[in-house]
Amino acid sequence: MDTIAKRYAEALFTLAQEENAVAQYQKDIEKVEAVFQDQKIIQFFSHVAIQDEDKYQVLNQCLKGQIETYVYQFLLLLIKKEGFNIFF
């Protein structure tokens, strides 16, 4: 795992522990993984020519309200930092 990806993952895990919600976060990450099994979706979120706002809208349509707020915000951070390619 990339060093940056490892730091992001550790931060999310620490937050899950603090929230006493490790099991829920794990379920949420599994939902995210299921969505990102499609290579076209990964390409969409990793493409630098696609505006972040468009990516936010798609993410909102796919996952908002279906996963914990912090997991959702983590995905927003990945969009902002162009980090999808280090995880998927």
PyMOL commands that set and color helices and strands:
alter all, ss='L'
color gray80, all
select helices_A, chain A and resi 3-18+22-35+39-46+52-63+69-80+84-87
alter helices_A, ss='H'
color red, helices_A
deselect
rebuild
show_as cartoon
